[in-house]
Amino acid sequence: MLHDLVFASDAVLMALAGLGFWLFAGFCLVMDRLRTARRSLDRLERVGWVPWTGLFLGSAIIGGGCLAMSLPVVLGNM
């Protein structure tokens, strides 16, 4: 498996990077939902400082771009 990854084409590596960005976007979406689903807005709870929405949008756009750029070559090899 590592041999296939080392000698993979640039399009396959781009598709894997896009998949990784989309997985990270999914994680950011879950974390943003957890942050906004607090029990009480008045209580002093740890809210967090990470901009999950911005990270979600950025990684989803980058991942979609990587997948869109690699799609013709990846589908052409099948």
N, C-alpha and C positions, 0 to 999 in steps of 0.2 A: 504494500500500500504506500509506503514512503517512497518507493521507487517510482510509482506512478505520479506522485505529487511532485517529486523533484524534476521529472521530465515532462510535466504537463505544459500545455501551451499557455500563452499569456491570456487567452480568452477564458480558459478553465480557471486559472488563478484569479482573474477578474470576477468570475461568477462566484467563486468561493468567498472572495472578499465582500461581494455584495450580499451574499447569504449571511456572512458574519455581521455586517452592518444591520441587516434586518433583524437578526436575533437580538442584537443590542437594542434596537428600536423597540422590540417587544418587551424587553426587560425594563426599558425606560417607561413604557406605557403602564406596565404593572406597578412600578414604583410611584408614578404620578397618581394613579388611582388610589393607592394606599395612602398617599399623603393627603389627598382631598377627601378621603372617607373618614375623617376624624370624628370622634364622638361629639365633642363640644368645641365650638370655635372660641369660646370665652376662656376656657381653661388654658393654663400655661403648659402646653405640651411641647415636646420637641417637634418642631415643624420641619426642619431641614433647610438646607441652604442650596441644595443641588437644583439647578434649573432643568427638571426632568422634561418639561414640555419642549424646550428648545433643543435639548439633546435628542429627544424622540424625532422631532421634525428634521433636524440636520442629518441624523443617521439614516432615517427613512429615505430622504432625498438622495443622499450619497449612495446608499445601497441600491435604490431603484435605478440610478444612473449607471452604476457598475453592471447590474444585471441587464439593462437595456443595451449597453454597449457590447456585452459578450454574447447576447442571445443569438445573433445570426450564425456565428461560428460554432457555438455549442450545438445548436439544432442542426446545422449542416453536417456535423460529424456523426450524427446518429444514423 
